[in-house]
Amino acid sequence: MNEPTTERDQSHQPAVAANPVQPDLRFFLPPGAPLPTKQWQRRWKVGIRIGSIVMAVLFVVAAGVAIVVGTISSSHFTATGAVKVDCATKSRPFSKIGLGSPVRIVDATSGELYGSTTLDDFTELKSGICLVAFEVPDVPVANLYSVEIGDDFQSLASAASLQGGALLS
């Protein structure tokens, strides 16, 4: 009737796990036709390697050029600004400042001259206000500038205001 089970019989019985529902996991591909050989990879191996090296070198050179150009361009800028003048005389009332007056951009702390030009761009706005403007290229970046116009006008300006076109008064 009930025969005792041996060790051998118990090894063939499924073990009861803590989780009775286990997914059927397979770690192999189903059998099928063999994959085609990759002859193109063997044929172009040297060309692919040389092309990859050339592209990597070009990328490194382009990155280096971008860093150098960015560093140089961030250390200098074009300073622009304008002064309000009378539209009829093209000069400031009670002053010698007007169209053609000399402009100097000076470092406010060290006194070093960074560039000079003249007030040479006259603009009449629709509102009836007239401006004479200047532009000084290649000005080194500093904390504070002194903008000197003519012999009797001096104004302090930051690099940001001169980059955006300072209205000096």
NUGU-351748 format. One record per residue: residue number from 0; residue in one letter; y negated, x negated, z negated of N, C-alpha, C in turn. Coordinates in nm, 2 decimals, decimal comma. Each point is the difference from the previous one (the first is absolute). Layout:
<sites>
k_r_n_Y_n_X_n_Z_ca_Y_ca_X_ca_Z_c_Y_c_X_c_Z
NUM_a_Y_X_Z_Y_X_Z_Y_X_Z
...
</sites>
This chain:
<sites>
k_r_n_Y_n_X_n_Z_ca_Y_ca_X_ca_Z_c_Y_c_X_c_Z
0_m_0,12_-0,08_0,00_-0,12_0,08_0,00_-0,12_-0,09_0,00
1_n_-0,05_-0,02_-0,11_-0,11_-0,08_-0,01_0,04_-0,15_-0,02
2_e_-0,01_-0,07_0,10_0,04_-0,14_-0,01_-0,12_-0,09_-0,04
3_p_0,02_-0,10_-0,08_-0,11_-0,08_-0,04_-0,05_-0,08_0,12
4_t_-0,13_-0,01_0,01_-0,06_-0,07_0,11_0,00_-0,15_-0,03
5_t_0,02_-0,08_0,10_0,00_-0,14_-0,02_-0,14_-0,06_0,04
6_e_-0,02_-0,12_-0,03_-0,13_-0,07_0,04_-0,03_0,01_0,14
7_r_0,11_-0,01_0,08_-0,02_-0,01_0,14_-0,04_0,14_0,05
8_d_0,04_0,10_-0,05_-0,04_0,14_0,04_-0,14_0,03_-0,04
9_q_-0,04_-0,06_-0,11_-0,14_0,03_-0,04_-0,10_-0,07_0,09
10_s_0,03_-0,11_0,06_-0,09_-0,08_0,08_-0,03_0,07_0,13
11_h_0,08_0,09_0,04_-0,02_0,08_0,12_-0,08_0,12_-0,02
12_q_-0,03_0,04_-0,12_-0,07_0,12_-0,03_-0,15_-0,04_0,00
13_p_-0,09_0,09_0,05_-0,14_-0,03_0,00_-0,05_0,00_-0,14
14_a_-0,09_-0,10_-0,02_-0,06_-0,01_-0,13_-0,11_0,10_-0,01
15_v_-0,02_0,06_-0,12_-0,10_0,10_-0,02_-0,13_-0,08_-0,05
16_a_-0,11_0,02_0,08_-0,12_-0,08_-0,03_-0,09_0,10_-0,08
17_a_-0,11_-0,06_-0,05_-0,10_0,07_-0,07_-0,07_0,10_0,09
18_n_-0,02_-0,04_0,13_-0,06_0,09_0,10_0,11_0,05_0,09
19_p_0,05_0,12_-0,01_0,11_0,05_0,08_-0,03_0,01_0,15
20_v_-0,13_0,01_0,04_-0,03_0,02_0,14_-0,06_-0,14_0,05
21_q_0,07_-0,07_0,08_-0,04_-0,13_0,05_-0,01_0,01_0,15
22_p_-0,11_-0,05_0,06_-0,01_0,00_0,15_0,10_-0,09_0,06
23_d_0,04_0,03_0,12_0,09_-0,08_0,08_-0,08_-0,11_0,07
24_l_-0,01_-0,12_-0,06_-0,07_-0,11_0,05_0,08_-0,09_0,09
25_r_-0,05_-0,04_0,12_0,07_-0,09_0,09_-0,10_-0,11_0,04
26_f_0,05_-0,12_-0,02_-0,08_-0,11_0,03_0,04_-0,07_0,13
27_f_0,04_0,07_0,10_0,04_-0,05_0,13_-0,04_0,09_0,11
28_l_-0,02_-0,05_0,12_-0,03_0,08_0,11_0,13_0,06_0,06
29_p_-0,01_0,12_0,05_0,11_0,06_0,06_0,05_-0,08_0,12
30_p_0,12_0,00_0,03_0,05_-0,08_0,11_-0,05_0,05_0,13
31_g_-0,03_-0,09_0,09_-0,05_0,05_0,13_0,00_-0,12_0,10
32_a_-0,06_0,01_0,11_-0,01_-0,10_0,10_-0,08_-0,12_-0,05
33_p_0,03_-0,12_0,03_-0,07_-0,12_-0,04_-0,14_0,00_0,06
34_l_-0,10_-0,05_-0,08_-0,14_0,00_0,05_-0,01_-0,11_0,11
35_p_-0,09_0,03_0,09_-0,02_-0,10_0,11_-0,05_-0,13_-0,05
36_t_0,03_-0,10_0,07_-0,05_-0,14_-0,05_-0,14_-0,01_0,04
37_k_-0,07_-0,08_-0,08_-0,15_-0,01_0,01_-0,02_-0,13_0,08
38_q_0,03_0,00_0,13_-0,02_-0,12_0,08_-0,14_-0,04_0,02
39_w_-0,09_0,11_0,00_-0,14_-0,04_0,03_-0,06_-0,08_-0,12
40_q_0,05_0,03_-0,12_-0,05_-0,08_-0,11_0,04_-0,15_0,01
41_r_0,12_-0,02_0,04_0,05_-0,14_0,02_-0,07_-0,06_0,11
42_r_-0,03_0,07_0,11_-0,06_-0,05_0,12_-0,15_-0,04_-0,03
43_w_-0,07_0,08_-0,08_-0,15_-0,02_-0,02_-0,03_-0,06_-0,14
44_k_0,10_-0,05_-0,07_-0,02_-0,05_-0,14_-0,11_-0,11_0,00
45_v_0,01_-0,10_0,08_-0,10_-0,11_0,00_-0,14_0,06_0,04
46_g_-0,01_0,08_0,10_-0,13_0,06_0,04_-0,06_0,08_-0,11
47_i_0,09_0,08_-0,07_-0,06_0,08_-0,11_-0,05_-0,08_-0,11
48_r_0,07_-0,11_-0,03_-0,04_-0,09_-0,11_-0,13_-0,07_0,04
49_i_-0,01_-0,05_0,12_-0,12_-0,07_0,05_-0,12_0,10_0,00
50_g_0,02_0,12_0,05_-0,10_0,10_0,00_-0,05_0,04_-0,14
51_s_0,09_0,01_-0,09_-0,03_0,03_-0,14_-0,09_-0,11_-0,06
52_i_0,04_-0,12_0,03_-0,08_-0,11_-0,06_-0,14_-0,01_0,06
53_v_-0,01_0,02_0,14_-0,13_0,01_0,06_-0,09_0,11_-0,05
54_m_0,06_0,12_-0,02_-0,08_0,11_-0,06_-0,04_-0,03_-0,14
55_a_0,08_-0,06_-0,08_-0,03_-0,03_-0,14_-0,12_-0,11_0,00
56_v_0,01_-0,10_0,09_-0,11_-0,10_0,00_-0,13_0,07_0,05
57_l_0,01_0,09_0,10_-0,12_0,07_0,04_-0,06_0,08_-0,11
58_f_0,08_0,07_-0,08_-0,05_0,08_-0,11_-0,06_-0,09_-0,10
59_v_0,05_-0,11_-0,04_-0,06_-0,09_-0,10_-0,13_-0,05_0,05
60_v_-0,01_-0,04_0,13_-0,13_-0,05_0,06_-0,10_0,11_-0,01
61_a_0,03_0,12_0,05_-0,09_0,11_0,00_-0,05_0,04_-0,15
62_a_0,09_-0,01_-0,09_-0,04_0,02_-0,14_-0,09_-0,11_-0,05
63_g_0,02_-0,12_0,04_-0,09_-0,11_-0,04_-0,13_0,01_0,06
64_v_-0,01_0,04_0,13_-0,13_0,02_0,06_-0,08_0,12_-0,06
65_a_0,07_0,10_-0,04_-0,06_0,12_-0,06_-0,06_-0,04_-0,14
66_i_0,07_-0,08_-0,07_-0,04_-0,04_-0,13_-0,13_-0,09_0,01
67_v_0,01_-0,10_0,09_-0,12_-0,09_0,02_-0,12_0,08_0,05
68_v_0,01_0,09_0,10_-0,11_0,08_0,05_-0,05_0,09_-0,11
69_g_0,08_0,06_-0,08_-0,04_0,09_-0,10_-0,08_-0,08_-0,11
70_t_0,05_-0,12_-0,03_-0,07_-0,08_-0,11_-0,14_-0,04_0,05
71_i_-0,01_-0,04_0,13_-0,12_-0,05_0,05_-0,10_0,12_0,01
72_s_0,05_0,11_0,05_-0,09_0,12_0,02_-0,04_0,06_-0,13
73_s_0,08_-0,01_-0,10_-0,04_0,06_-0,13_-0,10_-0,09_-0,08
74_s_-0,02_-0,12_0,04_-0,09_-0,09_-0,07_-0,14_0,00_0,06
75_h_-0,02_0,06_0,12_-0,13_0,01_0,06_-0,02_0,15_0,06
76_f_-0,12_0,04_0,01_-0,03_0,13_0,05_-0,14_0,00_0,07
77_t_-0,03_0,11_0,07_-0,13_0,01_0,06_-0,09_0,09_-0,09
78_a_-0,11_-0,06_-0,04_-0,09_0,07_-0,09_-0,10_0,07_0,08
79_t_-0,02_0,13_-0,03_-0,09_0,09_0,07_-0,09_0,07_-0,10
80_g_-0,12_0,03_0,04_-0,09_0,07_-0,08_-0,12_0,05_0,07
81_a_-0,08_0,08_-0,06_-0,12_0,05_0,06_-0,11_0,02_-0,10
82_v_-0,13_0,01_0,05_-0,11_0,02_-0,09_-0,08_0,12_0,07
83_k_-0,05_0,09_-0,09_-0,08_0,11_0,05_-0,14_-0,05_0,03
84_v_-0,05_0,04_0,12_-0,13_-0,04_0,05_-0,08_0,12_0,05
85_d_-0,13_-0,02_0,03_-0,08_0,10_0,06_0,03_0,00_0,15
86_c_0,02_0,12_0,05_0,04_0,02_0,14_-0,11_-0,05_0,10
87_a_-0,13_0,01_-0,04_-0,10_-0,03_0,10_-0,02_-0,16_0,00
88_t_0,00_-0,06_-0,11_-0,03_-0,14_-0,01_0,13_-0,09_0,00
89_k_0,11_0,06_-0,02_0,13_-0,07_-0,01_0,00_-0,10_-0,11
90_s_-0,07_0,02_-0,11_-0,01_-0,09_-0,11_-0,01_0,08_-0,13
91_r_0,02_-0,06_-0,11_-0,01_0,07_-0,13_-0,15_0,01_-0,03
92_p_-0,04_0,11_-0,06_-0,14_0,02_-0,04_-0,03_-0,11_-0,11
93_f_-0,12_-0,06_0,01_-0,05_-0,10_-0,09_0,09_-0,12_-0,02
94_s_0,06_-0,04_0,11_0,09_-0,11_0,00_0,01_-0,07_0,13
95_k_0,04_-0,12_0,00_0,02_-0,07_0,13_0,14_0,01_0,06
96_i_0,08_0,09_-0,06_0,14_0,02_0,05_0,00_0,10_0,11
97_g_0,06_-0,04_0,11_0,01_0,09_0,11_0,09_-0,06_0,11
98_l_0,00_0,06_0,11_0,08_-0,04_0,11_-0,03_-0,15_0,03
99_g_0,11_-0,08_0,00_-0,02_-0,15_0,03_-0,01_-0,08_-0,13
100_s_0,00_0,06_-0,12_-0,01_-0,08_-0,12_0,13_-0,08_-0,03
101_p_-0,01_-0,12_-0,05_0,13_-0,07_-0,03_0,07_0,06_-0,12
102_v_0,14_-0,01_0,01_0,09_0,05_-0,10_0,09_-0,12_-0,04
103_r_0,02_-0,02_-0,13_0,09_-0,10_-0,05_0,09_0,06_-0,10
104_i_0,13_-0,03_0,01_0,10_0,04_-0,09_0,04_-0,12_-0,09
105_v_-0,03_0,01_-0,13_0,02_-0,11_-0,09_0,09_0,04_-0,12
106_d_0,09_-0,09_-0,04_0,08_0,03_-0,12_-0,09_0,01_-0,12
107_a_0,00_0,11_-0,07_-0,09_0,02_-0,11_0,03_-0,09_-0,12
108_t_0,12_-0,05_-0,02_0,02_-0,09_-0,11_-0,02_-0,15_0,03
109_s_0,04_-0,04_0,12_-0,01_-0,15_0,03_-0,13_-0,03_0,08
110_g_-0,05_0,10_0,07_-0,12_-0,02_0,09_0,04_-0,06_0,13
111_e_0,13_0,00_0,04_0,04_-0,05_0,13_-0,03_0,10_0,11
112_l_-0,06_-0,05_0,11_-0,03_0,08_0,11_0,12_0,03_0,08
113_y_0,04_0,13_0,02_0,12_0,03_0,08_-0,03_0,04_0,14
114_g_-0,12_0,04_0,03_-0,03_0,03_0,14_-0,15_0,06_0,01
115_s_-0,05_-0,01_0,12_-0,13_0,06_0,02_-0,01_0,06_0,14
116_t_-0,09_0,09_0,02_-0,03_0,07_0,12_-0,14_0,06_-0,01
117_t_-0,03_0,10_0,09_-0,12_0,07_-0,01_0,02_0,15_0,00
118_l_-0,10_0,08_-0,04_0,01_0,14_0,01_-0,03_0,03_0,15
119_d_0,11_0,04_0,07_-0,02_0,01_0,15_0,05_0,13_0,05
120_d_0,05_0,09_-0,08_0,06_0,13_0,05_-0,09_0,12_-0,05
121_f_-0,08_0,05_0,08_-0,09_0,11_-0,04_0,07_0,14_0,03
122_t_0,01_0,09_-0,10_0,06_0,13_0,02_-0,08_0,11_-0,06
123_e_-0,03_0,10_0,08_-0,07_0,12_-0,05_0,10_0,11_-0,01
124_l_0,01_0,05_-0,13_0,10_0,10_-0,02_-0,06_0,14_0,03
125_k_0,08_0,10_0,01_-0,05_0,14_0,03_-0,08_0,05_-0,11
126_s_0,02_-0,05_-0,12_-0,08_0,05_-0,11_-0,14_-0,05_-0,01
127_g_-0,04_-0,10_0,09_-0,13_-0,05_0,01_-0,01_-0,14_-0,08
128_i_0,11_-0,04_-0,06_0,01_-0,13_-0,07_0,03_-0,11_0,10
129_c_-0,07_-0,11_-0,01_0,03_-0,11_0,09_0,05_-0,12_-0,08
130_l_0,10_-0,07_0,06_0,06_-0,11_-0,06_0,00_-0,12_0,09
131_v_-0,01_-0,12_-0,06_0,02_-0,13_0,07_0,12_-0,06_-0,06
132_a_0,10_-0,04_0,08_0,12_-0,05_-0,06_0,03_-0,15_0,04
133_f_0,09_-0,06_-0,08_0,05_-0,13_0,03_0,15_-0,01_-0,01
134_e_0,05_-0,11_0,06_0,14_-0,02_0,00_0,02_-0,15_-0,01
135_v_0,08_-0,05_-0,10_0,03_-0,14_-0,02_0,15_-0,02_0,00
136_p_0,05_-0,06_0,11_0,15_-0,02_0,00_0,05_-0,11_-0,08
137_d_0,12_0,00_-0,04_0,07_-0,11_-0,06_-0,06_-0,04_-0,14
138_v_-0,02_0,10_-0,08_-0,05_-0,02_-0,14_0,12_-0,02_-0,09
139_p_0,00_-0,11_-0,08_0,11_-0,01_-0,10_0,00_0,10_-0,11
140_v_0,11_0,04_-0,05_0,01_0,10_-0,10_-0,05_-0,06_-0,13
141_a_-0,09_0,07_-0,07_-0,05_-0,04_-0,13_-0,01_0,12_-0,09
142_n_-0,04_-0,01_-0,13_-0,01_0,11_-0,09_-0,14_0,07_0,03
143_l_-0,11_-0,07_0,02_-0,13_0,05_0,01_-0,08_-0,08_0,09
144_y_-0,08_0,07_0,08_-0,09_-0,06_0,10_-0,14_0,03_-0,02
145_s_-0,09_-0,09_0,04_-0,14_0,03_0,00_-0,04_0,01_0,15
146_v_-0,05_0,11_0,04_-0,05_0,02_0,13_-0,15_-0,02_0,00
147_e_-0,05_-0,10_0,07_-0,14_-0,04_0,01_-0,05_0,03_0,13
148_i_-0,10_0,09_0,01_-0,06_0,04_0,13_-0,15_-0,04_-0,01
149_g_-0,04_-0,08_0,10_-0,14_-0,06_0,00_-0,02_-0,09_-0,12
150_d_-0,13_0,00_-0,04_-0,03_-0,09_-0,12_-0,01_0,08_-0,13
151_d_-0,01_0,13_0,01_-0,03_0,08_-0,12_0,10_0,11_-0,04
152_f_0,11_0,00_0,07_0,10_0,11_-0,03_0,13_-0,07_-0,04
153_q_0,06_0,04_-0,11_0,13_-0,05_-0,05_0,07_0,12_-0,06
154_s_0,13_0,01_0,03_0,08_0,11_-0,06_0,14_-0,05_-0,02
155_l_0,07_0,04_-0,11_0,13_-0,04_-0,03_0,10_0,11_0,06
156_a_0,11_-0,05_0,05_0,10_0,08_0,07_0,14_-0,05_-0,02
157_s_0,10_0,09_-0,01_0,14_-0,04_-0,01_0,06_-0,02_0,13
158_a_0,12_-0,06_0,01_0,07_-0,02_0,12_0,03_0,13_0,06
159_a_0,04_0,10_-0,08_0,04_0,13_0,05_-0,12_0,07_0,07
160_s_-0,11_-0,01_-0,06_-0,12_0,07_0,05_-0,04_-0,07_0,14
161_l_0,01_-0,13_0,00_-0,04_-0,07_0,13_0,10_0,02_0,11
162_q_0,13_0,02_-0,04_0,10_0,03_0,10_-0,02_0,14_0,06
163_g_-0,05_0,09_-0,08_-0,02_0,14_0,04_-0,13_0,03_0,06
164_g_-0,09_-0,10_0,00_-0,14_0,03_0,05_-0,09_0,04_-0,11
165_a_-0,05_-0,09_-0,08_-0,09_0,02_-0,11_-0,14_0,05_0,04
166_l_-0,05_0,10_-0,06_-0,13_0,05_0,02_-0,09_-0,06_-0,11
167_l_-0,08_-0,10_0,03_-0,07_-0,07_-0,09_-0,14_0,06_-0,02
168_s_-0,04_0,01_-0,13_-0,14_0,06_-0,02_-0,08_-0,08_-0,09
</sites>
